[in-house]
Amino acid sequence: MPEGPEIHRAANTLKRALEGQDIVHVECPYTTIRGQEHRFLGKEVRSVEARSKAMLLHIGDDVLYSHNQLYGRWTVRKVASKERKTNRSLRIKLQTETHVACLWSATDIEILDPWEVEQHPYIARLGPDVASENVAFDAVLNQIQNKKFGGRQLCHLLLDQSFLAGVGNYLRSEILFRAGLQPTRRLKSLTDEEQTQLAESAISTTKRAYALKGVTVPKDLYELLREQGMSRYQARHYVFTRDGLNCHECEGIISHSRLSGRRLDFCKGCQR
């Protein structure tokens, strides 16, 4: 499933292609928006934004809300370029004079009035979005210090979008590693220093993943590992999907577990 950095990258791609442009052709084949082409045709794309793992396109007087979930994906191409073949199902196509944007395979799509956005069940419960370029350190630290989350284990809490929005499975493992925190610890057990480390790791790890297209290790380390023959899959992270391999920091062996069917990787040496 795409996580916050991937959705924010997609939003910025859509923003560059569509913002300020009028829609000249629309297709709305998906059930929840079928027959609503008139809501977008001839209207200006006023803005595009990501909220955690949701996308919001403000078009004319309406807002197109979508959540990629597991299989959804936005693509953008120039009108003059040929459309690639795909097995994905088209959900909506938006065309301007210069670009075509398509949403494929998503199943959570709605048309909202602008005033409904902040009240949307998904949007309303989001915590600080660590994938946002405008996220404030104090907002993240305050959330970590919020006592209502105190009794929960970090490994479960980091996947709760009402805690820190934009964090998914690979970011969870990487954030905890860079903060030096054992995944099963409860939030209320963290010292002041550890709270700060968690806030800093949540922001910096997510920003690096955005900048390096999903890579969470430093760029020079990633390039070195690739030159040595390691696959992108195992070179791009400190611990995630690296179970059985040596830790880059302490040379210990990366451990692996599964929680609620989702993988969690960590280093016993670095995350005591």
CORZI-V986024 format. One record per backbone hydrogen bond with DSSP energy under -1.0 kcal/mol. CO is the residue of the C=O (numbers start at 1). NH is the residue of the N-H. If there is no record, write none. Layout:
CO&NH ; CO&NH
This chain:
3&7 ; 4&8 ; 5&9 ; 6&10 ; 7&11 ; 8&12 ; 9&13 ; 10&14 ; 11&15 ; 12&16 ; 13&17 ; 14&18 ; 15&19 ; 18&21 ; 21&45 ; 23&42 ; 25&95 ; 27&93 ; 30&33 ; 30&34 ; 33&36 ; 36&39 ; 37&40 ; 37&41 ; 40&43 ; 43&23 ; 44&46 ; 44&60 ; 45&20 ; 47&58 ; 49&56 ; 51&54 ; 54&51 ; 55&66 ; 56&49 ; 57&64 ; 58&46 ; 58&47 ; 59&62 ; 62&59 ; 63&112 ; 64&57 ; 65&110 ; 66&55 ; 68&72 ; 73&104 ; 75&102 ; 77&100 ; 78&81 ; 89&105 ; 91&30 ; 92&103 ; 93&27 ; 94&101 ; 95&24 ; 95&25 ; 98&79 ; 99&96 ; 100&77 ; 101&94 ; 102&75 ; 103&91 ; 103&92 ; 104&73 ; 108&67 ; 110&65 ; 112&63 ; 113&116 ; 114&117 ; 117&120 ; 120&124 ; 123&126 ; 128&165 ; 129&132 ; 132&135 ; 136&140 ; 137&141 ; 138&142 ; 139&143 ; 140&144 ; 141&145 ; 146&149 ; 147&150 ; 149&152 ; 150&188 ; 152&187 ; 153&157 ; 154&158 ; 156&159 ; 157&160 ; 160&163 ; 160&164 ; 161&127 ; 165&130 ; 166&4 ; 168&172 ; 169&173 ; 170&174 ; 171&175 ; 172&176 ; 173&177 ; 174&178 ; 175&179 ; 176&181 ; 177&180 ; 182&185 ; 183&155 ; 185&154 ; 186&189 ; 187&190 ; 191&195 ; 192&196 ; 193&197 ; 194&198 ; 195&199 ; 196&200 ; 197&201 ; 198&202 ; 199&203 ; 200&204 ; 201&205 ; 202&206 ; 203&207 ; 204&208 ; 205&209 ; 206&210 ; 207&211 ; 208&212 ; 209&214 ; 210&213 ; 218&222 ; 219&223 ; 220&224 ; 221&225 ; 222&226 ; 223&227 ; 224&228 ; 225&230 ; 226&229 ; 231&235 ; 232&236 ; 236&216 ; 236&217 ; 239&242 ; 242&245 ; 245&254 ; 247&251 ; 252&247 ; 254&244 ; 255&266 ; 257&264 ; 259&262 ; 262&259 ; 264&257 ; 266&255 ; 267&271
